Amino acid sequence: MNDNDSLPSPTGLAALSDGLADAVDRLGASVLAVPGRGRGALATAVVWRPGVVVTAAHVFRRTPASIELVGAGGRAVAATAVGIDHSTDLAVFRLADEALPAVPHGDAASVRTGHLALLVGRSLEGDASASFGMVNRSGGEWRSWMGGRIDRLIRLDGGVHPGLSGGPVADASGQVYGVASAALSRHYGIVVPTATIDAVVDALLAGGRVTRGFLGIAAQSVSTGTGDTAAPGLLITRLTEGGPAAKGGLMLGDIVLRVADQAAESLHDLRHALADKVGQSVKVALLRGGVPTELAVDVVAWPERSHRC
C-alpha cells in the first residue's frame, strides 16, 4: 500500500473546501455582528427563530434596551432586548426586521468527539468570518460555574476567536447544533447546545428572565463520619446576609446532607434539587455539631450574577 493512498485526494480536499465556503455563505444570511467600542466586532448574533436573535451574554456589562447589529454588506439591523441569562452565557434580542432567515437547527445530542465544528461570524464591515475545527470532547448534562443547566457538553479543540462568541456552530452538513461561548471554560471554546438555547429563549420570551432556585450559601463538599458510616455532604462556608438560608436558620459550619429529599453531595446536586423549587419551602437535612437537624427554607429566584447557591 502506498503511503499516499491514505491521504485525501486533491479533488476531495477541494470538495471539502468548497463545501465549507458554501456552508458559510448559507449560514451568513442569518448572522450579524455585535458592534464593540473598538474597530472589531464584540460578538456574533445569530437569527435563532424568525425575528429573534441569540448572542453571547458575557460581552454585556448590563442589558442594553436596544442595539444596532451589522448585517451582510454592513447593513444596520435594529434589535431590542428580550433578556439575558448569564449562567448559560446567552442573550436574546428581538429584531425589527423579521425577514432575516433563521439558521437550520441540527441535533446536538448526536454530536461526538472528533466531529467537525464550523463557527461563523461577521465583521463590522459586513463580511462573513469563520473558524474551523473539531469537537474535543462531548458528554452529558453539566452545570456552568454560575449554575446554568447545559443539556450537553460540547467542547471545542481550542478557544473561540474574538468576535465569534454567540455565533452558530455547525456540523459538516451545515446544520447548527449550538452557539459558541468563550466564557464557560478557561481553556476551551464551549458550544451551548440547541436544547439549552431553546429553553432559555422560551423562558426569556415568556418572562424576561430564567428563574433558578437560590438558597444563599457558599459551600464545599466534605465527608462526614468514617468507614461504613461515611456520608458526603456540603459544608456551609458562607451565608448571604438576609438570604433564604440565613432566614431559615442555617449557620456557618452546618453540613447539608439532603435538600428537598435529594442528596446534596455536590453543588451540582444542590442546584439540581433547587431547579424547579422557586417559591416553595423545602426541607434541609443537615448535621450541626454532629447532631442531625432538619429545617425548612423558602427558595427564591437566583439573583443576577450571584456566585452562590
C-alpha positions, 0 to 999 in steps of 0.5 A: 500500500502506498503511503499516499493512498491514505491521504485525501485526494486533491479533488476531495480536499477541494470538495471539502473546501468548497463545501465549507465556503458554501456552508458559510455563505448559507449560514451568513444570511442569518448572522450579524455582528455585535458592534464593540467600542473598538474597530472589531466586532464584540460578538456574533448574533445569530437569527435563532427563530424568525425575528429573534436573535441569540448572542453571547451574554458575557460581552454585556456589562448590563442589558442594553434596551436596544442595539444596532447589529451589522448585517451582510454588506454592513447593513444596520439591523435594529434589535431590542432586548428580550433578556439575558441569562448569564449562567448559560452565557446567552442573550436574546434580542428581538429584531425589527426586521423579521425577514432575516432567515433563521439558521437550520437547527441540527441535533446536538445530542448526536454530536461526538468527539472528533466531529467537525465544528464550523463557527461563523461570524461577521465583521463590522464591515459586513463580511462573513468570518469563520473558524474551523475545527473539531469537537474535543470532547462531548458528554452529558448534562453539566452545570456552568460555574454560575449554575446554568443547566447545559443539556450537553457538553460540547467542547471545542479543540481550542478557544473561540476567536474574538468576535465569534462568541454567540455565533452558530456552530455547525456540523459538516452538513451545515446544520447548527447544533449550538452557539459558541461561548468563550466564557464557560471554560478557561481553556476551551471554546464551549458550544451551548447546545440547541436544547439549552438555547431553546429553553432559555429563549422560551423562558426569556420570551415568556418572562424576561428572565430564567428563574433558578432556585437560590438558597444563599450559601457558599459551600464545599463538599466534605465527608462526614463520619468514617468507614461504613458510616461515611456520608458526603455532604456540603459544608456551609462556608458562607451565608448571604446576609438576609438570604433564604438560608440565613432566614431559615436558620442555617449557620456557618459550619452546618453540613447539608446532607439532603435538600428537598429529599435529594442528596446534596453531595455536590453543588451540582446536586444542590442546584439540581434539587433547587431547579424547579423549587422557586417559591416553595419551602423545602426541607434541609437535612443537615448535621450541626455539631454532629447532631442531625437537624432538619429545617425548612427554607423558602427558595427564591429566584437566583439573583443576577450574577450571584456566585452562590447557591 
